Every structure is written in structure tokens, then in C-alpha cells.
Amino acid sequence: MFLTISTTGSPERPATDLGFLLHKHPDKTQAFSTSHGTAHVFYPEASAERCTAALMLEVDPVALVRRGQGKGRGGAPDAALAQYVNDRPYAASSLLAVALSGVFRSALKGQCVARPELPEEARPLRVEIPALPARGGVELVHRLFDPLGWALVDVEPVPLDERFPEWGDSRYVRLVLEGELRLADALRQLYVLLPVLDDAKHYWVAPDEVDKLLRAGDGWLASHPENGLISSRYLARHKRLTQDALERLELVRLAEADGSEVEELDNAVDEDRDTEERPVPLAVQRREAILAALRAAGAARVLDLGCGQGQLVQALLKEVSFTEIVGMDVSMRALNLAAKRLRLERMGERQSSRVTLLQGSLAYTDKRLAGYDAAVLSEVIEHLDVERLPALEYAVFGSARPRTVLVTTPNVEYNVRWETLPAGHVRHGDHRFEWTREEFRAWADGVANRHGYAVEFVAVGDDDPEVGPPTQMAVFIQTESTTDTPKEGEAA
């Protein structure tokens, strides 16, 4: 099995930096023992202008047979001859993926002690794999790699026999990838997609494979259009493991959609996580600000309107002062994920009596929402068309009328501080609008005046002296009561 990774450079940014990234010196040839043979790393070329690192896995057929050369979920093939006569020593597969993760472990993690700035830099890369099994053909290779940002995905089918072209193509391809991206991202993609294309693994697939998949897929798998196929094949079509992986990926996707910090469903600690102190994520700061405002208001019965996957509900449950918590969302799928996150099925009776999840739309009044101390709309209003805001306003402030209402929304002025956000773009594709501080204050003041509330404004996150905070929060406190409550289900 053979794979090469090349990059180009200049005297100011030499291509031989690849040696630092891979933790393998270009002037040395190194060999590493694996459970199925020996992995060799060497550099066919190494100059400031161009550098190529090669990984060659020399498979030991006897070791392969003794350990079992798994097919599917890890079982050996029926025919004894297939143990010795097969493509395993020659075509890229899970054997190469495992060697890749073992030999380039630090590179996959994006770590470089000698040059810590290098892993974060995108650089021109060219990856070549001369023999890659692709069950699904050229089309599937493109479906897997095209969405990942590679500028070139060149796939050349290998014929069954060049002497007899009428026999057609084999299931093997020669793959060339070219693009500008971080080396760690490229290696993680290969680690996952090599066994996916082969549609087989050489070892038994256990539950911990889900954790491996999510770690390697961090930053790209949740949003990949083929994540269902990728998860199923990577997990050897194990239905329960695949379902678990897809549910956790959906949590990641939803968290990314509202800028949240990803929180593992099982709260597992990733042993590979960087232990260096990191800034508090904005999503965490937002929840802390909401909790502080609810405590200050003396709220005990709280509505989380647009609760999504339940992060705020989970935080509220940890404080006994919140005696009744209702999460409502229009998406039944989001509510199911919230229930799984909260472990409602395994929750004790006393704890479960404090929480309720409801499906409903804020475009309509709903008597179930009346009589609560507080309601929270965290990163909700920007997902509605502007013309639908009066309906939401009346459903919450005119009908439900909690004593306190908290509304958070992005501050569009702060977007210039996000280095990865292109100019003129909103923070998420589903945002219908993002308001300036002045626009948000004008809307909030109008709502307060129309419905008998006083309103104060709180900065959430780093309050930049020029552009303000990343998140703005309005705290509405009821000053007038009313008995004007429409019938349940009446359109606002």
C-alpha cells in the first residue's frame, strides 16, 4: 500500500515544513512496526520549492491471517485461499488508515511542538493513492471528496486488464487530490474515507469506533451531505452504532448552527483533548448570562422557547431553584434529540417531574405557555422572517405574558471580528436577518411599549469598544397586567 503527500513552497515558506508537520525528518528513512506489517516513511523529494512524503505499508501476510483480515464487521472470509490471495497487501484500506493514524498521530491531532503555528496554516497539498478500492466507483469518490474543499479530485479507474479493454474497469481507482487546506484536516478525511471506500475493515468494529469517527470527523463530517453513508460504512453497517453516530452528528450540526460549543451526548472525556486553557465559548457565556438574569428575576417556572437540542434546559435542570422547566420547539427531531441529551427515559421521577418538552410554533398563541415566571428566546428571532415577528411578539408578550422575557440575538456589527466569516455574510445560513445594536433596541423598545414591559439591555461576550458585544440580550420585565388572552391555537 502506498500514499504520497506533497506540498510546494518558497524560500520564505519552505515546502520542507512538511517534515515539521509530520514529525518525520526529510533526510531520514524511518520504519514503524504495526500489527500487520511495517510502515515506511521516506521523502522522494525535499527542497524549499517542493517536498513529498511517502507512506508505504509493507503487509505481512502471515500476521494478516493470524489476526484475521476482517470483512464487514470483522469476520474472516469463508474461502481459506482468500486469506492469502487478496488485495490487502496492495490496495489502500483500513490497514493503511490505521498505519496513517499511528505513524502521523501528532499530525492528525494538529500538533507541532517545534513549530506550533504550522498546523493552523492552510497550505497547498497534493495527495496521491495509486491503488484505492472504491465500491461505488468514480461517482462515489467524487460524492465523498468533492464537498470537502479540494480544488481537484482526479479519479482514474483501473481497468481489469489493459489487454482486454472490453472487460471494463475494476473496482480500483487511482486518486489524486489537490487543494489548499490544513494537513490535519486532509489526514483526518483520509483516515475515515479510505475504509469507507473499501467498505470493509480488518478488525472487529466495537462501540468505541463511534468516538473515533467523531474525533476524526470533527469540523467536516456533521455537515457532509453523505454523512449517513460514511457512518454506515465506517461502522461496518452496524445499525445501532450507525444510529448512535448519526444522532451525535446531528447534535454537532445543530450546535454549529447556533454557534454553540459541541457537547458530547454521553459527556465522554476525549483523552486526546488539548489541556491548554481555552477562552470560554460564546454559547457558554450566553447560557451563563441567561441563568444570571433568571436568578435575578427570581424565576422558578421557566419557558425555553425554541429550545433546540436542549442545552439550556439541561443547564436549568442543574439548579433546584427552577422548579418547572418547559422546552418548546417546532422541530420534533430537535425535541427527540433534546430528550436523548437529557436522558428523559432514565431520569428519576422527581427530576423528570420538573421538565416538559412540547412541540409548538411561536407563530400562534398557545394557552400552555400562560402563567410562567419567565420565558427565554435564545438565538431564535433571527431564524424568522421579519414579517413573522409581529406574530411571535403577540404570542409571547401579548398572550403568554410571562413576568420576565429574555431575548438574545447576534450583533451584526461584531461580525467583522470573526476572521473566518466572509464580509457581508450572516453567521448561519438559516438566519433571515442580523440586527445592529440600534435596530435591536428599536424593536425591543417598541415591543415593551406595546405590551406593558420595561426593557434593559445586556452585553454578552467581549464588549468591543468599537462594535459592541457578539451577542446582545434584552431583559423585559412586566409592568402591566392584562386579561386579553386569545383562544388556544388562534393565529396571532
PyMOL commands that set and color helices and strands:
alter all, ss='L'
color gray80, all
select helices_A, chain A and resi 17-22+61-67+80-83+94-103+105-109+118-120+137-148+165-167+183-198+208-216+227-234+239-257+282-297+311-317+332-342+344-346+349-352+367-369+381-383+386-400+412-417+437-451
alter helices_A, ss='H'
color red, helices_A
select strands_A, chain A and resi 2-8+30-34+37-46+50-59+123-133+152-159+169-181+301-305+324-329+355-359+374-378+404-410+453-460+471-478
alter strands_A, ss='S'
color yellow, strands_A
deselect
rebuild
show_as cartoon
